[in-house]
Amino acid sequence: MTLEDAVCDCFLITRDDLYQRSRFRYLVEARYLIIYAMVTTFGITISQASRIYGLDHSTGHYAMKEVPNWIKNDRKFRAKAEKVIQLVK
């Protein structure tokens, strides 16, 4: 299962939703989690990962800052992130 598929399954969204310009929180969380995973797991640069979803590098840097905070402080987000990791492995 690909990273995008795993995130879409956990967040109950479609792949098309990931590429929308929408700023609904559930879509932002999904995109940020993918960017974070691409950078930390696969070694893709922040700029490259951000550009895939039509975002600029500063948004990618913000994602890298926010995702660890969400994992630490938000139980629901943490559960989704852990499920994504299990599905991708």
Disulfide bonds with the S-S distance in Angstrom:
none
